[in-house]
Amino acid sequence: MSNLINVISVVRLNLPKIRQLTDAQITALEQTVEAVHTEVVQAQVMPFDDPEVVEKRVYGKRGQFAKNGKEYKGRIKKEIVHGGGHLQNDSTFVDGSRSKLGKVSIVSSTPYARRLYFHPEYHFDTGENPNARGRWYADWLPGGKEADFATDTFKEIYRRLTDV
């Protein structure tokens, strides 16, 4: 047993470099989500036009009289027409408040965004965005035609930030 070799190893961690790589991950994550958001906007798949309150005058039958004996002139009925509002440009943004935890979200802050997203059977106005539809992120989710976009963009940005 006297033929054993004693080896002593010293490992020195380059903590500033590790810190730089960790910060680059956070920055690359934030920039990747911004790139996905930009890609979705440029693909013109989100509904665009403004929700409007349309006032319509509803008339009764000709010669119809109200209870007070005056001729019925009709009443105004208000209808809200949802076309998507400022969903694409003003109400959808990147929330990077939890980026240090590895979570960044694309948030649509309108009350009708969920209804529009999960109901692709709606007839979307394609005047501004010719590809407008429900489930507009489907192309960038797993199984979509742009499923690798986020991964490839993250790799590219991370390599650019770290020179790896």
Secondary structure, 3 states (H helix, E strand, C coil): CCCCCCCCCCCCCCHHHHHHHHHHHHHHHHHHHHHHHHHHHHHCCCCCCCCEEEEEEECCCCCCECCCCCECCCEEEEEEECCCCCCCCCCEEEECCCHHHCCCEEEECCCCHHHHHCCCCCCCCCCCCCCCCCCCCHHHCCCCCCCCHHHHHHHHHHHHHHCC
